[in-house]
Amino acid sequence: NESAIRGSDAPSQTKIEEEETERKRKEESRMEEEESLASKGAEGRRASR
């Protein structure tokens, strides 16, 4: 079990960190999507953010 070896000293902390990293990655990709859509449609909307 890879995760057990990697987080043997603090498995719960590792799991929390992994979930946080995953959430951040999803959030970043969503923001990138929104920005690309905004730049295609209305450049001014992205600038006012």
C-alpha positions in Angstrom: 0.0 0.0 0.0 1.8 3.1 -1.3 -0.2 5.7 0.7 0.5 3.8 4.0 4.2 3.9 3.4 4.2 7.5 2.3 2.2 8.8 5.2 3.1 6.2 7.8 3.9 8.8 10.5 0.7 10.8 9.9 -1.7 9.1 7.5 -4.7 11.3 8.4 -2.7 14.5 7.8 -1.5 13.1 4.5 -5.1 12.4 3.4 -6.2 15.9 4.4 -3.3 17.4 2.4 -4.2 15.2 -0.6 -7.8 16.3 -0.5 -6.8 19.9 -0.2 -4.4 19.6 -3.1 -7.1 18.0 -5.2 -9.6 20.7 -4.3 -7.1 23.4 -5.2 -6.3 21.8 -8.5 -10.0 21.6 -9.4 -10.5 25.2 -8.4 -7.6 26.4 -10.4 -8.7 24.5 -13.5 -12.2 25.9 -13.1 -10.8 29.5 -12.8 -8.6 28.9 -15.9 -11.7 27.8 -17.8 -13.7 30.8 -16.7 -10.8 33.1 -17.7 -10.4 31.6 -21.1 -14.2 31.9 -21.7 -14.1 35.5 -20.4 -11.2 36.4 -22.7 -13.0 35.0 -25.6 -16.3 36.8 -24.8 -15.7 39.9 -22.8 -12.2 41.1 -22.1 -13.5 43.8 -19.8 -15.3 41.4 -17.5 -12.1 39.6 -16.6 -10.2 42.9 -15.9 -12.9 44.2 -13.5 -12.5 41.0 -11.4 
